[in-house]
């Protein structure tokens, strides 16, 4: 079993930046297929970005060029740098990771982009 804890959400103005972190309860080296998802009320959770153990990354078209995901192995955490934020980025952001064949989710962190 593994717990994932997100942090770094908050309120930011359009065009601003935020950095989200996800800290697993186990060494990040044993967590597979890590990624970020987001959800707004009344909508399905949507994929934002992911990174595999080898470092390859992928992004949803809506965030490509603005968000950057990486695995910080030295500090055992997953990070999402979000730049040029737009009101449409407002959502609860969730971290996801796999361990021993099961998928685990964090509790989520709220990101609000508003003037």
Secondary structure, DSSP 8 states (H G I E B T S, - for coil): ---EEEE--EEE-TT--EEEEEEESS-GGG-EEEEEEEE-TTS--EEEEEE-TT--EEE-TTTTTTEEEEEETTTTEEEEEE-S--GGG-EEEEEEEEETTEEEE---EEEEE--
